[in-house]
Amino acid sequence: MNIYRRFLLYLLSAGLLSFLALSAVFLWSLYDANQKAVQNGRDMGTAVETTIAGMDAYFAKQQLLLFAQGKAQIMDSELRTFGTDTQHIAMEMERLLSAAGQYRPRELKRAGTQPVMPGEACIYYSPEIRSPEAEDALRGEIGIASGIADVLENTAKFYAAAGGEGWFAVASEKGYYITVNISPRYREYVEFSPEFLAGYVPKNAPWYRDAAGTGKLAISDVFVDKNRGLPFLSISVPYRDGEGFAGVATISLSVQSMYEIIVNSTRGGSGISFAVNGKGDVMLSSLSGRQASPQDREAMLAAAARSVLSSKSQAVKTSLNGENYYLASVPLPSVGWKFVTMVKEAQTASAAREARSRVEAQKEAFASAMDAFFRDKLWEMALLLPVILAILALLSRMEAKRFSRPVLALTDGVKTIAEGNLDHRLEIRTGDEIEAFSDSVNRMTADLKEYMAAVSAAAAEKQSIATELSLAQEIQEGLLPRVFPQASDSNRFELFATMEAAKIVGGDFYDFYLLDEQHLAVTIADVSDKGIPAALFMMCSKTILKNIALTGVGAMGYDAVMNLANRQLCEDNDEMMFVTVFFGVLDLETGELAYVNAGHNPPLLCHGGEFTYLRMEQKSSMLGVVEDEIYLEHRLTLAPGDMLFLYTDGVTEAMDAQGKQYSERRLCETLNACKEKNVKEILACVREDMAAHVGEAEQSDDITMLGVRFLGV
């Protein structure tokens, strides 16, 4: 029998023993508890029967009150959610207005002039700002404020999914109104009535005046929307800009859809639920879909509301329309309302009678079943337990001795080896896995001796390789220009560049040099690999590009420089390596920039005080791929103070620990944030922001940046 089977037998024996022992204790304890539970159940059943007989009314009130409390908690939570969502819209609007320079303007469809789909944001202009002069004056603010459309549309999606009908909007004190409409009835487009489009003024709406007047969250009374002809409720929150009160954000839902979202009918078809405000007005009601006439419904609910408001108790009994009802009311703190639920007395009485009958039957059935079950099981376990205990004890003791003897010997031998005696050998002969393990330890000890000798030799070789790599790094760094022109009266440009390799040596490079006294050449490139192969290809590419540029080939067009360099790099390129290159020549007198892009990242140009990406109308392939590839030259003119920012994909694709990239968008935002600094400080600013994004994550690619600012003559 091998060691696995021996150990398995031991575990099975010990486990079975433990199981049976615990089962016996458990069953005995459970039997004792059962006897007490049965007796307590009989006593409790008798007490319940006696109590129920004289407490039907109290029982009904308390049950109804518990039900109302649960419903009220859900309803109040939903109403708070409406308020929280409205506050979120207001906060987002304040954020947009307070940081307008950080966002791009957005244009929305105009209500009444363009088809608007349900769930789509549109803008409406009040009559007082419909003149061209008024709209032009507000165009900048409205473009920024229109960024709230995403928040409104996303919020509307959740309410539309729940069957909501209404609108989500922000209304400015200056007269513009951004809204998203939803309704189950809409098929294709949102409809705006002619009356609405002709003269609707959001500032005059009750929901706007309530929030503007109180300066905080406000919930309106029920009102009829002129555009839809349905009763609505609005939750509104004011928002502010740097000058103070700026407008109101609102979520307005039809009374019917609001009720369907937050309240369910109580106790089947006979229960009624509704909400009343502090004035006794019914705000929401489950009777909206009933067959009773509107007058009968209103009269019944008004009478119930008066009963609740006039009573000091949360649960009352009252008579409505000739029938007795139990009413329970619970406050809704979020809006200052009360939630009321009511049920007929006859229904609760039948429930009490049925409860007494069920208690009686269940009490006796439970006692009989539990007695029979535990009596049988206890006898069976009591008879088998002594025999099983004796057998398991004997087997476990014998097997433990056999198993432990070779294991202890193995432990002692391994301990000796661990203390450093690699010449010690284990002599264990059991014919199972323990013997095989001891032989493996002996082989491992011999291999370890050989490995230690090999490690010593490898350490010396590794030191030699490290020395060579360090020398390669120094050579590569020496090939890159390190003296950078700074802004001064004598210089017509300012330039700075950095390169950080992901490994000791990298495949990125930058270069700059004067072709003559008037023309400055700048280059940035990224080789397709990393390490030593990339470094060699990088040096070759840099040398070829510079030599061709300095020979004067550029007189025929700088695309000729790139075409010739590509053909030379394609020759004998058996490793199929390639390099992306941006090559540009700046006329230091006129500011004209001629450039050719061979598959490289688009640079950013600061022109007119703002960094934007230079559009590449045609992006050619990398150098070293297609020998007869044709590269095109492009030209643009820089004004004094304009700056060109070049980089490799190690900048935009730098990842944090979760794999999120730095991105082109964040690079552009960072450059604009520090655009007033000099070129060296701008590059340092970008690198600092990259470090904040990456955190502790390892650098995955070479990072190279070059900035050049044209200063003029």
GIVEN-V564632 format. One record per backbone hydrogen bond with DSSP energy under -0.5 kcal/mol. NH is the residue of the N-H (numbers start at 0). CO is the residue of the C=O. Records with the same first field share a line. If there is no record, write none. Layout:
BEGIN
NH: CO ; CO
END
This chain:
BEGIN
5: 1
6: 2
7: 3
8: 4
9: 5
10: 6
11: 7
12: 8
13: 9
14: 10
15: 11
16: 12
17: 13
18: 14
19: 15
20: 16
21: 17
22: 18
23: 19
24: 20
25: 21
26: 22
27: 23
28: 24
29: 25
30: 26
31: 27
32: 28
33: 29
34: 30
35: 31
36: 32
37: 33
38: 34
39: 35
40: 36
41: 37
42: 38
43: 39
44: 40
45: 41
46: 42
47: 43
48: 44
49: 45
50: 46
51: 47
52: 48
53: 49 ; 50
54: 50 ; 51
58: 54
59: 55
60: 56
61: 57
62: 58
63: 59
64: 60
65: 61
66: 62
67: 63
68: 64
69: 65
70: 66
71: 67
72: 68
73: 69
74: 70
75: 71
76: 72
77: 73
78: 74
79: 75
80: 76
81: 77
82: 78
83: 79
84: 80
85: 81
86: 82
87: 83
88: 84
89: 85
90: 86
91: 87
92: 88
93: 89
94: 90
95: 91
96: 92
97: 93
98: 94
99: 96
101: 98
102: 99
105: 142
108: 120
110: 108 ; 122
112: 109
113: 109
117: 187
118: 180
119: 116
121: 178
122: 108
123: 176
125: 174
128: 125
129: 126
134: 130
135: 131
136: 132
137: 133
138: 134 ; 135
141: 137
142: 138
143: 139
144: 140
145: 141
146: 143
147: 144
148: 145
149: 146
151: 147
152: 148
153: 149
154: 150
155: 151
156: 152
157: 153
158: 154
159: 155
160: 156
161: 157
162: 159
163: 158
165: 181
166: 251
167: 179
168: 249
169: 177
170: 247
171: 169 ; 175
172: 245
174: 171
176: 123
177: 169
178: 121
179: 167
180: 119
181: 165
185: 182
189: 115
196: 192
197: 193
198: 194
199: 195
201: 199
203: 200
204: 201
208: 204
209: 205
210: 206
211: 207
212: 208
213: 209
214: 210
217: 235
219: 233
222: 231
224: 222 ; 229
228: 224
231: 222
232: 252
234: 250
235: 217
236: 248
238: 246
240: 243
243: 240
245: 238
246: 238
247: 170
248: 236
249: 168
250: 234
251: 166
252: 232
253: 164
254: 230
257: 253
258: 254
259: 255
260: 256
261: 257
262: 258
269: 266
270: 265 ; 266
271: 341
273: 339
274: 283
275: 337
276: 280
279: 276
282: 274 ; 280
283: 274
285: 272
287: 284
288: 285
289: 286
296: 292
297: 293
298: 294
299: 295
300: 296
301: 297
302: 298
303: 299
304: 300
305: 301
306: 302
307: 303
308: 304
309: 305
310: 306 ; 307
315: 326
317: 324
319: 322
322: 319
324: 317
325: 342
326: 315
327: 340
328: 313
329: 338
331: 336
332: 330
334: 331
335: 331
336: 331
337: 275
338: 329
339: 273
340: 327
341: 271
342: 325
344: 323
347: 343
348: 344
349: 345
350: 346
351: 347
352: 348
353: 349
354: 350
355: 351
356: 352
357: 353
358: 354
359: 355
360: 356
361: 357
362: 358
363: 359
364: 360
365: 361
366: 362
367: 363
368: 364
369: 365
370: 366
371: 367
372: 368
373: 369
374: 370
375: 371
376: 372
377: 373
378: 374
379: 375
380: 376
381: 377
382: 378
383: 379
384: 380
385: 381
387: 383
388: 384
389: 385
390: 386
391: 387
392: 388
393: 389
394: 390
395: 391
396: 392
397: 393
398: 394
399: 395
400: 396
401: 397
402: 398
403: 399
404: 400
405: 401
406: 402
407: 403
408: 404
409: 405
410: 406
411: 407
412: 408
413: 409
414: 410
415: 411
416: 412
417: 413
418: 414
419: 416
420: 415
421: 419
423: 420
427: 425
434: 431
435: 431
436: 432
437: 433
438: 434
439: 435
440: 436
441: 437
442: 438
443: 439
444: 440
445: 441
446: 442
447: 443
448: 444
449: 445
450: 446
451: 447
452: 448
453: 449
454: 450
455: 451
456: 452
457: 453
458: 454
459: 455
460: 456
461: 457
462: 458
463: 459
464: 460
465: 461
466: 462
467: 463
468: 464
469: 465
470: 466
471: 467
472: 468
473: 469
474: 470
475: 471
476: 472
477: 473
478: 474 ; 475
479: 475 ; 476
483: 481
493: 708
494: 484
495: 706
497: 704
499: 702
500: 498
508: 524
510: 522
512: 520
514: 512 ; 518
515: 518
519: 585
520: 512 ; 518
521: 583
522: 510
523: 581
524: 508
525: 579
526: 506
527: 577
530: 504
533: 529
534: 530
535: 531
536: 532
537: 533
538: 534
539: 535
540: 536
541: 537
542: 538
543: 539
544: 540
545: 541
546: 542
547: 543
548: 544
549: 545
550: 546 ; 547
551: 548
552: 547
554: 551
555: 552
556: 553
559: 556
560: 556
561: 557
562: 558
563: 559
564: 560
565: 561
566: 562
567: 563
568: 564
569: 565
570: 566
572: 569
573: 571
575: 572
578: 622
579: 525
580: 597
581: 523
582: 595
583: 521
584: 593
585: 519
586: 584 ; 591
587: 517 ; 585
590: 586
592: 635
593: 584 ; 591
594: 633
595: 582
597: 580 ; 595
598: 596 ; 619
599: 580
603: 644
604: 611
605: 642
606: 604 ; 609
611: 604
613: 602
614: 612
616: 614
619: 596 ; 617
622: 578
624: 621
625: 621
626: 624
628: 625
630: 628
633: 594
635: 592
637: 590
640: 709
641: 638
642: 605
643: 707
644: 603
645: 643 ; 705
647: 703
650: 647
651: 647
652: 648
653: 650
655: 659
658: 655
661: 653
662: 651
666: 662
667: 663
668: 664
669: 665
670: 666
671: 667
672: 668
673: 669 ; 670
674: 671
676: 673
681: 677
682: 678
683: 679
684: 680
685: 681
686: 682
687: 683
688: 684
689: 685
690: 686
691: 687
692: 688
693: 689
694: 690
696: 693
702: 499
703: 701
704: 497
705: 645
706: 495
707: 643
708: 493
709: 641
710: 491 ; 708
711: 491
END
